[in-house]
Amino acid sequence: MLKYLITSDVEVIPVSPEIAEKSGEFKFYYGSSMSLADAVIGATAWKEQAVVVTSDRHFLRIKEIKVRFV
């Protein structure tokens, strides 16, 4: 199943300097409760104007992104 998802439904987006910078801003602003990985996910969603679909409530605090909580 994972192989199917990777080859057909998932776009790999490299971490650009803009995403890296925004990740740092999110990490600084939203504090130690947010991991660097989650800050990168949030920054990527911000840059790509994408929706983060998650069950992690801390994404709901990021006002700059759209989140669909499941």
N, C-alpha and C positions, 0 to 999 in steps of 0.2 A: 504493500500500500504506500509506504513512504517513497519508494522509487517512483511510483506513478505521480504522486504529488509534486515531487521535486522536478520531474521532467515536464509536467503539463500545467501546473497551476501556480507555481511559485516563481517570482522574479527575484533574482539576487541583486541587491542594490549595494554597491560598494560604499564604504564610509568616506564621504568627501570631506574636505576641510570645513565646509559649511556645516555638515552634520556633526563633525567632531566638536566644533566650537559650540553649537547649540546643545550638544550632549553635556558639555562642561557647564553651560549655563543652567540646564535643568538639574544637574547634580548639585550645583551650588545652591540654587534657589529652593529646591525641594528637599534638600538635606540628606542625611545619612541613611534614612529609611529607604531610599531609592538606590538600587544597584547601578553600577556603570552600564551594565548590559541593558537594563530597562531604560536608562537615560538615552542610550543609543537608539533603542526601539522607538521611544517617544520622539526623538529628534528626526529620525528617518520618516516617521509618520507626518511630522510637521512639514518637512521639506517636500515630501511627495503628495501632501494633502490627502493622506490616506486615513482610514479609520482603523484604530487598534481594537481588535476583538479579543477580549481577555476576561479572566475571572480575578485578576489582581486589582484590588480596589485602589491602590496608590496611583494608578494611571488616571483615575477620575479627578485627581487634584491638578493635573496639568491642563490649565485653561487654554493653552495654545493648540491643543489637538482634539480631534473627535475620538470618542471612545464608545464602543458598544460593549457593555458589561453583560456577560453571560453566566 
